[in-house]
C-alpha cells in the first residue's frame, strides 16, 4: 500500500531544512579541518622557539619570542614530552569545543531556517493555491467567465496563470457556441413541429377523414409530441448548463407544495399516492429553474412507478446546512451501477430503451445541470424494494450584509455549505 505524500509545502520545508543542515555540517567539517591544521602549524612554529639547556630544562628564546618566554618562566618548567602532551590537550579541547558549540549553533539555526522555510514556502505557493481555489469554484459553480487576472513580474507563476486564463477563455467560447447551437437548433426545430401538429389536427377534424387516416394522425401526433418534448428538454438543458446571473430568495417549501398540486391529477390518474413532508427552508437561486427541478423529479417519480405506488416529496435543511429537496418513489428495482447513468443525457435503464414514449431521457440531466449551476448537487440511490431516492441540495439564502449583491451572498453560502 502506497503511503500518502505530505503536502508540497511540508515537502519544500523539509527540503529547505535538510539543505541548510547539510550545508552547515559541511561548513562545520571544513572549519574543523582548517582549525586542526592551523593549530598543528602554530605548535610546530612555536616548537622552534624552545631550546633545551644543559640542565635538561626547556626555555624559550627571549630574543625571538619574549612574551611566550615570559609566560613559560612564570609556569613550571616542563620537559619536551610534557610540552607535547600540553599541545595535544590544548588541541583536543579546542576542537571538541568547536564541535560541541558548532553543533548546538547549527541545530538552533536549522530550526530557525526550517521555520522561515515554511513561511517562505507558503508565500511561494500562495499564487498556486489561488489558482487551485479558482479552479474549484469554477468546477463547483460552472462559471467559466471567472479569471485569475494575475499582475506583477513575468515569472513562472504569472505565465501559468495567464495560460489558465487563456484556457478558460477558449473553454468559455466553446461552451457558449455549443449552448447557442443547441438553442438555435431547438428554436428552429420547434417551428416545423408546431406546423406539423397544426396540419395533423386540421386533417383529423375533417369530416371526410377515414378511420385509417384518424389512426395515422393520432400516431403522428404522438410522435410529434415526443419530438416537442425532446426539443423542450434540450432547451431546458441548455439554459440549465448556461447558469444564472441573479440570485434571489426561493421559498422551496411553497414552491414544492405548488408543484405537487400541479402533479396531483397526473398522480391520481396513474393511481399513485402523493405524500408531502414539507419543512420551511429558503434557497438561493432562480425560482423558475428551481421549479423545473421539482417538476422533473415529480414527473419522473410518477411516470416510472409501479401499480398502487407512492411518491414522497420532502423539503428541509441538508446536513451541510444547505436547502434539500428529496423525492422518493416506489417502482422497479434499479441496480446501483445504473444510477449514475440516469443523469446522462438520453440515457435510460436497459428496460426502458425501447419505451422512449415515456420520456426523452433528459429529465435528470436537466435537474443536475440546474442544481450545479446554482452551486448545488444532485445525488440518487436505489431503494431496497424498488424505486429511487433522489436528493437535490441547493445553497441556502443569506441576506447580503452590504451592497455586494446577491451573487456574493449566494457564493459565500455555497462555499460554506460545500
N, C-alpha and C positions, 0 to 999 in steps of 0.2 A: 504493500500500500504506500502510495506516494504521499509524503507529508506536505501539508500546505506551506507555501513560501510566505515569509513575513512581508508586510507592505514595503514598497520600494523606498519609502522614507526611512524605515528602520534599516534596510539593507545599505542605503547610502551612508547613514550614520555609522554603522558598523565598519563600513569600508573606510570612512574618514578616520575613525578612531584607530583602526588597525594600521593604516598607513602612517599615521602620526606616531604611533608606538614603535613601529618598525624603524622609522627614521630616527627616533630618539634612541633606540637600542644601538643602531649603527653608530650614531654620533657619540654615545657613551663609550662604545667599544673603541672607536678611533681615539677618543680622548684618553682612555686608559692606556692604550699602546704608546701614544705620544708622551704621556706623563712618565710611564715606566722607562722609556728610552731616555727622556730628559733627565730623570733622577740618576740613572746609571752614568750618563755623561758628566753630570755635576760631581758625583762622588769620585769618578775617575780623575777629573781635573783637580779636585781637592786633594786627592791622594798624592799628587806630585809635590804638594807643599810640605808634606810631612818628611822629616828626617829622623833617623834613629842615631842617637849618640852612643858613646862607648859604654855608658851605664845601662843601656838597653831601654831607655825611655824615649818615646817618640814625641818630637816637638814640631811646631810649625815655624817655618822661617818668618821672622818678624818683618824682614825687608820686603818679602813678596806678598805677605797676607797678614798684616798687623792685626786687624780686628779678629780674624779667626784664631790667630796665635794667642791673643789676649783671652779669648773665651776658653781656649783649651787649657791655659795656665790656671784659669780660675776653677777648672774642674779637675778631678783626679786624673792622674796620668794613666794612660792605657797603652797596652801593647798593640801591635798591629792586628792580631786576631781579635782582640776586643773591639778595636775600631771597625773592623769589617762586620762584626755582629751588630754594632750600633747602626751601621749603614743599612744592613738588611732589615733591622727592626724599624728604622725610620721609613724606609721604602714601603714595607708591608703596611704600616699604619696609614701612610698617605694614600696608598692605592685602595685599601679597604674603606677608608673614609670617602674617597671618591665614588666607589661603587655603592656604598650604603646611601650616602646623601644624593647621589645622582639617580639611584633607583626610586627613592622617595619623591624627588622632584619630578622625575619622568612619570610616575604614577599619577601624581596630582595634576600635572599638565595634560595627561591623557584624558582624565575625567573632564577637565575643563574643555579641552578640544572636542571631545565627543559631544558635550552639551551644545557647544556652538555649532558643531557639525549638524546636530539635529535641527537647530534653529535655521541654519542656512539651507538645509535640505528642504525644509518646509517652504522657505521663501522661493527656492528654485522651482519647486513642484507646484506652487500656487497657481501659476497660469495653466498647467496641465489639469489641475483639479477643477479650475473654472471651465475648461473645455469639456471635462467629463460631466460636470453638473449640467451644462448647457445641452449636451447630447442626451442626458437622461430626461431633461424637461421636454425636449423635442420628441423623444420616444414615447413619453407618457401622455403628452398633450397633442402631439401631431401638428405642432405649429412650425411649419417649415420656413416661415418668414423670419424666425429669430436668428440673429447673427452674433458672433463674438466681438467683431469690430475692435481688434487689438490695435493699440497705438504704442509708439515708442521706437526703440532701436530695432533695426532689422536683424534680429538674431534668429536662432533655430525655432524658438517657441512662436515668435511672431509669424514666421513663414508657415509653421504648422497651422496656426490659427487662420491665416489667410487661405491656406489650402482647404481647411474645413469650411470656411465661408463660401469659397468657390464651389465646393461640392454640394453644399446645401442649396446654393442658388440654382445649380443645374437640376437638383432633385425637385426643388420647388417648381421650376418651369416645366419639367416633365410631368409632375403630378397635376399641375394646373392644365396643361394641354390634354392630359388624359381625362380629367374631370370635364373640361369644356367639350371634348369629343363625345363623351357619354351623354352630357346634357343636350348637345345639339342633335346628336343622333336620335335620342329619345323623343325630343320635340318633333323632329322631322317624321318619325315613325308614328307618332300619335295622330297626326292629321289623316293619313290614309286609313288608319284603323278606324277612326271616327267616321270617315266617309263610308267604309265598308259596312260598318254597323248600321248606319242610316239606310243604305241601299237594301241591306238584307231585311231590315224591319219593314221598309216600304213594300218589298216584294211579298213578305208574309201577310201583309194586310190586304192584299188584293183579293177580290172575290174569286177571280179565275185561278188562283193558286191551287194546284193539286195537292193531294196528301203527301206524295213523294217530295214535292217542292217544299212543303212545310217542314218535313223531317230534315231535308237537306239544309234548309235555312236555319233551323234550330241548332243543328250540328255546327254550321258555320258561325253562328252567334257564340256558341260555347268556345270554339277555337279563337274567335276574335276577342272574347272576354279574357281568355287566358293570356293572349298576347298583350292586351292592355294592362293586365296585372303585372306582367313581366316588365313592360316599359315603365310603369309607375314605380315598380321596385327598383329599377336601375336609376331612376331619377332620385328616389329617396336615398339610395346607397351613395350616389354622387354627392348629394347635399350633406349626408352624414359624414362622409370622409373629408369634405371640404372644411369642416369645423365651423365654429360660430364666433362672432365678433363681440356681441354684447351679452353679458350675463345678468340675469335678473332673478329675484327670489321666486321659486316654484313650489307651490303647496302640493307636495307629492301625494298626500293623503286625499285631498279634494280631487286632484286630477285622476287618481286611481279609482275613486268612487264614481266619478263621472264616466270614465271609460268603461267601467264594469257595467253601468246601467245601459250603455250603448250596446254591449255584447250580450246582455241578458236574453233578448229574443233569440239570438243565434244559439245560445246555450240551451234554452228551453226547447227549441226545435230539434236539437240533437239529443235531448234527454240528459243533458249534463248539468249537474248541480254546481252553482257558482257560490263559493264561500268567500267572505271578506273578513280579514283581520287587519283593520286599518288603525294605525297609530300615527299621530301627527308628527310630521317632520318637514322641514323646509330645505329643499335642494337648491343648488345654484346652476343656472343654465338657461336654456330656451324652452319655454313651456310647450310650444308646438312639437319640437323634436322629442322632448321627454314623453309627451302623449303618444308619439309614434312608437316609442319603446314599449309602453304599456299595451298599446293596440296590437302590435305584432306578437307580443308574448301571449296575450289572451287569445288571439286568433289561432295561434299555433296550438295552444293548450286545449282549445275546444275542438279544433279540426283533427288533431292527432290524439284522439282519446278512444276509450272503449265504451261499450254499451253500459248505460247507467253509471257512468263515471262521474268524476267531480273535478273541479278546479279551485284551488285556494290561492287567493291574492292577498299578500301581506306587505305592509309598509312599516318602516320604523328606522331606528338608528342601527347602523352597522357596528360590528365590534371595533373597527378602526376609527369610529366617530363620524363616518360619512352617512349619507342617506341611502337606505337599502330598500329595494323593491324585489320581492320574491314571488314567483308564480310556480305553483306545484300542481301537477295533474297526474291522473291515472292514465293508463294506456298500455301499449305494447312494451315489452321488455327491451331496453336499449343496452347494448354492450358498452362497457366503459371505454373501450378503444374507439368507439364510433362517435363519442360525444363531441370531440373537438372538430370532427369533420362537419358537424351540423352548422358550424359557424362560418364555413367556407361558402362563397357564392356558388349557387347551382349544385350544391352537394346535398344529397338526401340519404336516408338509410337505404340499405340494399333492397328492402321490401317495397320501398316507395319509388324506385327508379322508373317504373313504368306507369306510375299514377301521378303524372305531372299535373293533372287537373286539380289535385288537392292543393297545389301551391307552386310557386316559381322557384323555390329553393333560395330565396333571398331574405326571408324574414329574420332569421337570427343573425345573418351577416349584417343587415341594416341595424339591428339592435346593438351589436358590438361596435360598429362604426360610430354610431351616435354616442354611445357611452364613452368611448375612448376620446372622441372629440370634446367631450365635457371634462376630461381628466379622470374618468371613472373606468370601470371594468365590468365585464360580464363573465360569469362562470356557471357551469352546469354540471350536475352529476345525476346518474340514474337512480331511480327508486328501486328498492329490492323486488317489489312485486309488479313492476312496470310503471312506465311514465318517467317524467323528468322533474327535477327541481332546478329552476333557473333563477339566479340572483344577479340583479344589476345594482352596482354600487356607484353612486354619484357624490360629488363633493357637496357638503352642506353649505348653506348660505351664511356668510358672515358679513354683517353690515360694515361698510367701509368707514374707518375712523377719520379719514381725511378725504381730500379731493382727488385721491389716486384713481378713483373709478372702480367699476365693478370687476374689471379684469384683475386688478391687484388683489381685491378681496377674495375672489374665487381662487386665484393661483396660490395664495398663501394657504387657504384652507385645503386645497387639493394636495399641496406638498406636505402639509402636516398630517392629512389623513392617510396618505400613502406611505 
